[in-house]
């Protein structure tokens, strides 16, 4: 089981100017400790939890400070404000400067504020993502890109540069619904389960839908099928003592959970997001960190042994990589947590990491 890192520039107690440089130092440390992957999401208008609106610029700086860690966008929003040709060009550039360490996870967004600011109807996001994905795959591989779809009409053009990785970097999608997991499996791309506060049974349902769709679909026309399954852990923190870990991470965990609830509740009323129709249990426990730590795979706060036990459970369910959001608890605490995971957790769950 691979152990990766996802951070989103949480500004709690600091500024963007300071936090970005801290992030670069943290990823350099994670690279040395054997973490498999680092990524951040493209987020707008949502401080303090999220501050990285132009992730590609930050990725380039991090590529120059690291040697082994995979750099995966988590996630590139494939909607009308983010033209898929631009996504392809930026990805190829990162893949070149990192010498083949770039990957891309895409998304269709669940933030109504962002959708409204950029003029996107929530009911149209799935169609925009589907057509954008078709353009992205062509842009990375075709000698001449030409596309006539329901969203994008593109005359024959030559996209430059092409990726360092052939035929293209690994592609996945941030998926929260069972349907999105099945769509990813049918398309032959990886899935990363995002914001899954709905419990282990729901996670298993998503993974089963992905596996069934992947196995039942003919991917002979897909240049590089990718059956990767990742899990985004929305709040993670590791310390020697469980009570200490939960004391340090409590505020950030509960604030993030409430932020997601505030997105889910209005979003659940929109067509295409009907998987959010059972929120009552989450609302009932919105002050209960201990319940979250036990009920949902999206929270992992505890000791190295707690992490090892949880990661092994997830591996048995079919997860290939956990992506830990360790952010918002202060630079020094983050480094302590990374070092503890790197020295005690990763060797136990991914012993090959130290040999890479």
TIMISE-343775 format. One record per residue (C-alpha): x, y, z; residue in one letter. Coordinates in nm, 4 decimals, always signed. Example, Ala and Ser with C-alpha at 12.3 -4.5 7.8 and 13.67 -1.06 7.14 Angstrom:
(node (+1.2300 -0.4500 +0.7800) "a")
(node (+1.3670 -0.1060 +0.7140) "s")
END
This chain:
(node (+0.0000 +0.0000 +0.0000) "x")
(node (+0.1426 +0.3354 -0.1008) "x")
(node (+0.1183 +0.6353 +0.1308) "x")
(node (+0.0852 +0.9754 -0.0334) "x")
(node (+0.0323 +1.3311 +0.0827) "x")
(node (-0.2322 +1.5846 -0.0181) "x")
(node (-0.2159 +1.9452 +0.1034) "x")
(node (-0.4241 +2.2449 +0.0098) "x")
(node (-0.2404 +2.5402 +0.1576) "x")
(node (-0.4492 +2.5717 +0.4742) "x")
(node (-0.3821 +2.9234 +0.6027) "x")
(node (-0.4773 +2.8634 +0.9667) "x")
(node (-0.2339 +3.0747 +1.1691) "x")
(node (-0.0296 +3.1941 +0.8703) "x")
(node (-0.0375 +3.3667 +0.5305) "x")
(node (-0.0226 +3.2390 +0.1737) "x")
(node (+0.3207 +3.3966 +0.1336) "x")
(node (+0.4580 +3.1914 +0.4232) "x")
(node (+0.2482 +2.8781 +0.3746) "x")
(node (+0.3573 +2.8194 +0.0150) "x")
(node (+0.7241 +2.8126 +0.1137) "x")
(node (+0.6447 +2.5849 +0.4075) "x")
(node (+0.4664 +2.3505 +0.1684) "x")
(node (+0.7686 +2.3286 -0.0568) "x")
(node (+0.9868 +2.2358 +0.2423) "x")
(node (+0.7295 +1.9774 +0.3591) "x")
(node (+0.7142 +1.8057 +0.0207) "x")
(node (+1.0942 +1.7939 +0.0040) "x")
(node (+1.0867 +1.6173 +0.3429) "x")
(node (+0.8119 +1.3778 +0.2285) "x")
(node (+1.0228 +1.2933 -0.0763) "x")
(node (+1.3115 +1.1893 +0.1506) "x")
(node (+1.0814 +0.9869 +0.3798) "x")
(node (+0.9379 +0.7616 +0.1096) "x")
(node (+0.5938 +0.9147 +0.0544) "x")
(node (+0.4693 +0.7974 -0.2840) "x")
(node (+0.2819 +1.1020 -0.4109) "x")
(node (+0.2186 +1.4679 -0.3393) "x")
(node (-0.0680 +1.6705 -0.4727) "x")
(node (-0.2904 +1.9672 -0.4202) "x")
(node (-0.6277 +2.0709 -0.5549) "x")
(node (-0.7312 +2.3731 -0.7552) "x")
(node (-0.9523 +2.5739 -0.5201) "x")
(node (-1.1006 +2.9221 -0.5425) "x")
(node (-1.2688 +3.1552 -0.2915) "x")
(node (-1.2428 +2.9191 +0.0101) "x")
(node (-0.9884 +3.0440 +0.2658) "x")
(node (-0.8534 +2.9551 +0.5136) "x")
(node (-0.8846 +2.5810 +0.4436) "x")
(node (-0.7878 +2.6151 +0.0755) "x")
(node (-0.5546 +2.8722 -0.0760) "x")
(node (-0.3995 +2.7203 -0.3905) "x")
(node (-0.5734 +2.8614 -0.6970) "x")
(node (-0.2843 +2.8167 -0.9429) "x")
(node (-0.1397 +2.4758 -0.8519) "x")
(node (+0.0678 +2.4297 -1.1671) "x")
(node (+0.2982 +2.7135 -1.0655) "x")
(node (+0.3566 +2.5561 -0.7242) "x")
(node (+0.4161 +2.2124 -0.8758) "x")
(node (+0.7026 +2.3443 -1.0863) "x")
(node (+0.8776 +2.4845 -0.7792) "x")
(node (+0.8296 +2.1548 -0.5954) "x")
(node (+0.9592 +1.9548 -0.8926) "x")
(node (+1.2913 +2.1373 -0.8578) "x")
(node (+1.3203 +2.0430 -0.4875) "x")
(node (+1.2287 +1.6723 -0.5167) "x")
(node (+1.3655 +1.3650 -0.6909) "x")
(node (+1.1354 +1.0631 -0.6493) "x")
(node (+0.7896 +1.1620 -0.5316) "x")
(node (+0.5098 +1.1575 -0.7903) "x")
(node (+0.3461 +1.4963 -0.8489) "x")
(node (-0.0246 +1.4513 -0.9152) "x")
(node (-0.2765 +1.7309 -0.9615) "x")
(node (-0.5641 +1.6443 -0.7249) "x")
(node (-0.7645 +1.7688 -0.8956) "x")
(node (-0.7728 +1.9610 -1.2218) "x")
(node (-1.1299 +2.0845 -1.2592) "x")
(node (-1.2444 +1.9946 -1.6112) "x")
(node (-1.5094 +2.2606 -1.6560) "x")
(node (-1.5488 +2.5510 -1.8971) "x")
(node (-1.3169 +2.7892 -1.7127) "x")
(node (-1.0332 +2.5343 -1.7361) "x")
(node (-0.9942 +2.4484 -2.1036) "x")
(node (-0.8771 +2.0859 -2.1450) "x")
(node (-0.6055 +2.1930 -2.3896) "x")
(node (-0.4581 +2.4168 -2.1190) "x")
(node (-0.4763 +2.1275 -1.8720) "x")
(node (-0.2887 +1.9064 -2.1208) "x")
(node (-0.0207 +2.1681 -2.1907) "x")
(node (+0.0427 +2.2376 -1.8217) "x")
(node (+0.0547 +1.8665 -1.7404) "x")
(node (+0.3027 +1.7982 -2.0199) "x")
(node (+0.5223 +2.0844 -1.8999) "x")
(node (+0.5236 +1.9521 -1.5433) "x")
(node (+0.5988 +1.6022 -1.6707) "x")
(node (+0.8976 +1.7376 -1.8615) "x")
(node (+1.0468 +1.9465 -1.5798) "x")
(node (+0.9948 +1.6620 -1.3281) "x")
(node (+1.1385 +1.4030 -1.5717) "x")
(node (+0.8302 +1.1868 -1.5853) "x")
(node (+0.6866 +1.2273 -1.2348) "x")
(node (+0.3609 +1.4005 -1.3278) "x")
(node (+0.0115 +1.2551 -1.3099) "x")
(node (-0.3312 +1.4123 -1.3396) "x")
(node (-0.6467 +1.3594 -1.1381) "x")
(node (-0.9463 +1.5468 -1.2790) "x")
(node (-1.2733 +1.6592 -1.1209) "x")
(node (-1.6064 +1.8253 -1.1937) "x")
(node (-1.6263 +2.0380 -0.8719) "x")
(node (-1.8679 +2.0304 -0.5790) "x")
(node (-1.8354 +2.3964 -0.4768) "x")
(node (-2.1425 +2.6015 -0.5657) "x")
(node (-1.9627 +2.9301 -0.4936) "x")
(node (-1.6919 +2.8450 -0.7459) "x")
(node (-1.9417 +2.7210 -1.0029) "x")
(node (-2.1449 +3.0416 -0.9707) "x")
(node (-1.8390 +3.2674 -0.9932) "x")
(node (-1.7268 +3.0989 -1.3158) "x")
(node (-2.0793 +3.0760 -1.4599) "x")
(node (-2.1223 +2.6967 -1.4613) "x")
(node (-2.4624 +2.5323 -1.4021) "x")
(node (-2.4176 +2.2406 -1.1533) "x")
(node (-2.6437 +2.0219 -1.3683) "x")
(node (-2.3993 +2.0551 -1.6596) "x")
(node (-2.0763 +1.9575 -1.4821) "x")
(node (-2.0874 +1.5863 -1.5705) "x")
(node (-2.1312 +1.6586 -1.9441) "x")
(node (-1.8515 +1.9167 -1.9362) "x")
(node (-1.6204 +1.6734 -1.7580) "x")
(node (-1.6953 +1.3911 -2.0032) "x")
(node (-1.6272 +1.6028 -2.3119) "x")
(node (-1.3259 +1.7689 -2.1503) "x")
(node (-1.1762 +1.4270 -2.0764) "x")
(node (-1.2076 +1.3272 -2.4422) "x")
(node (-1.0224 +1.6436 -2.5419) "x")
(node (-0.7538 +1.5930 -2.2768) "x")
(node (-0.6716 +1.2400 -2.3927) "x")
(node (-0.6469 +1.3515 -2.7557) "x")
(node (-0.4365 +1.6559 -2.6663) "x")
(node (-0.1780 +1.4400 -2.4890) "x")
(node (-0.1404 +1.1793 -2.7623) "x")
(node (-0.2724 +1.2840 -3.1043) "x")
(node (-0.0351 +1.4312 -3.3609) "x")
(node (-0.3177 +1.6668 -3.4549) "x")
(node (-0.5993 +1.7395 -3.2117) "x")
(node (-0.9427 +1.7784 -3.3654) "x")
(node (-1.2618 +1.7489 -3.1649) "x")
(node (-1.6316 +1.8011 -3.2299) "x")
(node (-1.8201 +1.7274 -2.9115) "x")
(node (-2.1230 +1.8569 -2.7240) "x")
(node (-1.9140 +2.1122 -2.5315) "x")
(node (-1.5892 +2.1692 -2.7220) "x")
(node (-1.5509 +2.2392 -3.0928) "x")
(node (-1.1811 +2.2406 -3.1837) "x")
(node (-1.0344 +2.2591 -3.5355) "x")
(node (-0.7232 +2.0587 -3.6179) "x")
(node (-0.4333 +2.1968 -3.4102) "x")
(node (-0.0948 +2.0686 -3.2954) "x")
(node (-0.0618 +2.0754 -2.9162) "x")
(node (+0.2888 +2.1468 -2.7855) "x")
(node (+0.4546 +2.0188 -2.5719) "x")
(node (+0.3727 +1.6511 -2.5490) "x")
(node (+0.4340 +1.4691 -2.2168) "x")
(node (+0.7694 +1.3195 -2.1238) "x")
(node (+0.5854 +0.9988 -2.0196) "x")
(node (+0.4644 +0.7843 -2.3096) "x")
(node (+0.1936 +0.7436 -2.4169) "x")
(node (+0.0835 +0.9887 -2.1454) "x")
(node (+0.0945 +1.0395 -1.7667) "x")
(node (-0.1448 +0.8351 -1.5551) "x")
(node (-0.4977 +0.9771 -1.5473) "x")
(node (-0.7591 +0.9452 -1.2729) "x")
(node (-1.0695 +1.1252 -1.1510) "x")
(node (-1.1806 +1.2499 -0.8102) "x")
(node (-1.4983 +1.0488 -0.7497) "x")
(node (-1.7515 +1.0793 -0.4690) "x")
(node (-2.0575 +0.8995 -0.6085) "x")
(node (-2.0998 +0.5346 -0.7007) "x")
(node (-2.1853 +0.6460 -1.0544) "x")
(node (-1.8643 +0.8484 -1.0877) "x")
(node (-1.6620 +0.5441 -0.9820) "x")
(node (-1.8390 +0.3294 -1.2406) "x")
(node (-1.7817 +0.5942 -1.5082) "x")
(node (-1.4102 +0.5977 -1.4271) "x")
(node (-1.3870 +0.2194 -1.4480) "x")
(node (-1.5677 +0.2139 -1.7807) "x")
(node (-1.3395 +0.4855 -1.9188) "x")
(node (-1.0313 +0.2915 -1.8068) "x")
(node (-0.8865 +0.5601 -1.5796) "x")
(node (-0.8047 +0.5536 -1.2088) "x")
(node (-1.0354 +0.6741 -0.9330) "x")
(node (-0.9615 +0.8668 -0.6144) "x")
(node (-1.2463 +0.8578 -0.3653) "x")
(node (-1.2828 +1.2155 -0.2369) "x")
(node (-1.4716 +1.3557 +0.0642) "x")
(node (-1.6114 +1.0175 +0.1547) "x")
(node (-1.7575 +1.0828 +0.4974) "x")
(node (-2.0283 +0.8242 +0.4277) "x")
(node (-1.8539 +0.5314 +0.5945) "x")
(node (-1.6697 +0.2123 +0.5046) "x")
(node (-1.9753 +0.0383 +0.3576) "x")
(node (-2.0276 +0.3240 +0.1132) "x")
(node (-1.6587 +0.3236 +0.0229) "x")
(node (-1.6791 -0.0502 -0.0528) "x")
(node (-1.9852 +0.0109 -0.2716) "x")
(node (-1.7904 +0.2702 -0.4696) "x")
(node (-1.4878 +0.0426 -0.5086) "x")
(node (-1.7036 -0.2513 -0.6167) "x")
(node (-1.8780 -0.0366 -0.8790) "x")
(node (-1.5415 +0.0765 -1.0118) "x")
(node (-1.4008 -0.2770 -1.0290) "x")
(node (-1.7124 -0.4171 -1.1969) "x")
(node (-1.7187 -0.1428 -1.4607) "x")
(node (-1.3451 -0.1715 -1.5279) "x")
(node (-1.3582 -0.5496 -1.5642) "x")
(node (-1.6718 -0.5487 -1.7806) "x")
(node (-1.5485 -0.2872 -2.0301) "x")
(node (-1.3310 -0.3517 -2.3334) "x")
(node (-1.0332 -0.1157 -2.2970) "x")
(node (-0.8469 -0.2345 -2.6070) "x")
(node (-0.8819 +0.1121 -2.7618) "x")
(node (-0.7419 +0.2840 -2.4512) "x")
(node (-0.3700 +0.3599 -2.4881) "x")
(node (-0.2844 +0.3214 -2.1182) "x")
(node (-0.5652 +0.1706 -1.9061) "x")
(node (-0.5177 +0.2543 -1.5391) "x")
(node (-0.7067 +0.0629 -1.2682) "x")
(node (-0.5566 +0.2625 -0.9807) "x")
(node (-0.7790 +0.3178 -0.6743) "x")
(node (-0.6810 +0.5888 -0.4280) "x")
(node (-0.8484 +0.7246 -0.1162) "x")
(node (-0.8347 +1.0877 -0.0088) "x")
(node (-0.8193 +1.1086 +0.3715) "x")
(node (-0.9616 +1.4541 +0.4380) "x")
(node (-0.7902 +1.4981 +0.7755) "x")
(node (-0.4877 +1.2985 +0.8911) "x")
(node (-0.2460 +1.3478 +1.1764) "x")
(node (-0.0064 +1.1042 +1.3432) "x")
(node (+0.1503 +1.1390 +1.6892) "x")
(node (+0.3028 +0.9043 +1.9443) "x")
(node (-0.0038 +0.9396 +2.1663) "x")
(node (-0.3616 +0.9108 +2.0343) "x")
(node (-0.5054 +1.1737 +2.2681) "x")
(node (-0.2289 +1.4134 +2.1705) "x")
(node (-0.2934 +1.3527 +1.8013) "x")
(node (-0.6641 +1.4234 +1.8391) "x")
(node (-0.6031 +1.7309 +2.0518) "x")
(node (-0.3727 +1.8814 +1.7888) "x")
(node (-0.5918 +1.7917 +1.4900) "x")
(node (-0.9388 +1.8332 +1.6440) "x")
(node (-1.0119 +2.1899 +1.5326) "x")
(node (-0.8846 +2.1411 +1.1783) "x")
(node (-1.0718 +1.8100 +1.1422) "x")
(node (-1.4040 +1.9495 +1.2616) "x")
(node (-1.3728 +2.2750 +1.0676) "x")
(node (-1.3003 +2.0830 +0.7475) "x")
(node (-1.5903 +1.8446 +0.8094) "x")
(node (-1.8307 +2.1344 +0.8653) "x")
(node (-1.6979 +2.3071 +0.5520) "x")
(node (-1.7775 +1.9941 +0.3502) "x")
(node (-2.1228 +1.9663 +0.5102) "x")
(node (-2.1926 +2.3264 +0.4117) "x")
(node (-2.1072 +2.2283 +0.0525) "x")
(node (-2.3063 +1.9057 +0.0592) "x")
(node (-2.6346 +2.0349 +0.2011) "x")
(node (-2.7206 +2.2819 -0.0805) "x")
(node (-2.5463 +2.0699 -0.3451) "x")
(node (-2.7656 +1.7689 -0.2633) "x")
(node (-3.0645 +1.9577 -0.4034) "x")
(node (-2.9111 +1.9734 -0.7537) "x")
(node (-2.9597 +1.7085 -1.0238) "x")
(node (-2.6503 +1.4908 -1.0623) "x")
(node (-2.5560 +1.5028 -0.6949) "x")
(node (-2.8273 +1.2737 -0.5580) "x")
(node (-2.5692 +1.0588 -0.3766) "x")
(node (-2.5797 +1.3295 -0.1096) "x")
(node (-2.9386 +1.2486 -0.0106) "x")
(node (-2.8480 +1.0822 +0.3219) "x")
(node (-2.6776 +1.3567 +0.5200) "x")
(node (-2.8720 +1.3289 +0.8444) "x")
(node (-2.6222 +1.0985 +1.0153) "x")
(node (-2.3315 +1.3287 +0.9308) "x")
(node (-2.5168 +1.6352 +1.0547) "x")
(node (-2.6006 +1.4533 +1.3784) "x")
(node (-2.2296 +1.3856 +1.4438) "x")
(node (-2.0812 +1.7146 +1.3276) "x")
(node (-1.9278 +1.7772 +1.6724) "x")
(node (-1.8082 +1.4198 +1.7364) "x")
(node (-1.4458 +1.3654 +1.6330) "x")
(node (-1.4205 +1.0229 +1.7973) "x")
(node (-1.7192 +0.9023 +1.5922) "x")
(node (-1.5638 +1.0374 +1.2723) "x")
(node (-1.2339 +0.8635 +1.3449) "x")
(node (-1.4125 +0.5295 +1.3752) "x")
(node (-1.6955 +0.5625 +1.1213) "x")
(node (-1.5378 +0.7269 +0.8208) "x")
(node (-1.2251 +0.6405 +0.6199) "x")
(node (-1.1914 +1.0148 +0.5523) "x")
(node (-1.0440 +1.0815 +0.8985) "x")
(node (-0.7225 +0.9156 +1.0197) "x")
(node (-0.5928 +1.0639 +1.3441) "x")
(node (-0.3926 +0.8599 +1.5928) "x")
(node (-0.0714 +0.6689 +1.6566) "x")
(node (+0.1499 +0.4877 +1.4050) "x")
(node (-0.0185 +0.1610 +1.5071) "x")
(node (-0.3606 +0.3174 +1.4414) "x")
(node (-0.2417 +0.4215 +1.0955) "x")
(node (-0.1012 +0.0783 +1.0162) "x")
(node (-0.4229 -0.0953 +1.1247) "x")
(node (-0.6417 +0.1426 +0.9205) "x")
(node (-0.4207 +0.1243 +0.6104) "x")
(node (-0.4225 -0.2556 +0.6160) "x")
(node (-0.8030 -0.2537 +0.6396) "x")
(node (-0.8237 -0.0215 +0.3397) "x")
(node (-0.5826 -0.2390 +0.1443) "x")
(node (-0.8075 -0.5399 +0.2035) "x")
(node (-1.0972 -0.3368 +0.0612) "x")
(node (-0.9080 -0.2751 -0.2623) "x")
(node (-0.7356 +0.0615 -0.2085) "x")
(node (-0.3924 +0.1005 -0.3725) "x")
(node (-0.2853 +0.4302 -0.2125) "x")
(node (-0.3975 +0.6494 +0.0757) "x")
(node (-0.3561 +1.0243 +0.0278) "x")
(node (-0.3259 +1.1942 +0.3649) "x")
(node (-0.4306 +1.5565 +0.4034) "x")
(node (-0.1884 +1.6752 +0.6715) "x")
(node (-0.2409 +2.0492 +0.6776) "x")
(node (-0.3534 +2.3379 +0.8956) "x")
(node (-0.1882 +2.2253 +1.2214) "x")
(node (+0.1288 +2.4329 +1.1883) "x")
(node (+0.4519 +2.3731 +0.9993) "x")
(node (+0.6402 +2.2113 +1.2870) "x")
(node (+0.3541 +1.9754 +1.3737) "x")
(node (+0.3218 +1.8773 +1.0093) "x")
(node (+0.6910 +1.7897 +0.9887) "x")
(node (+0.6701 +1.5827 +1.3087) "x")
(node (+0.3738 +1.3904 +1.1687) "x")
(node (+0.5468 +1.3320 +0.8344) "x")
(node (+0.8593 +1.2028 +1.0077) "x")
(node (+0.6608 +0.9649 +1.2295) "x")
(node (+0.4710 +0.8262 +0.9305) "x")
(node (+0.7890 +0.8044 +0.7255) "x")
(node (+0.9864 +0.6221 +0.9952) "x")
(node (+0.7178 +0.3957 +1.1460) "x")
(node (+0.4173 +0.3617 +0.9140) "x")
(node (+0.5540 +0.3519 +0.5594) "x")
(node (+0.8139 +0.0794 +0.6323) "x")
(node (+0.5341 -0.1385 +0.7727) "x")
(node (+0.2825 -0.0948 +0.4888) "x")
(node (+0.5101 -0.0188 +0.1900) "x")
(node (+0.8523 -0.1694 +0.2627) "x")
(node (+0.9623 -0.1199 -0.0992) "x")
(node (+0.9385 +0.2590 -0.0587) "x")
(node (+1.2749 +0.2794 +0.1186) "x")
(node (+1.4386 +0.0922 -0.1689) "x")
(node (+1.3191 +0.3224 -0.4461) "x")
END
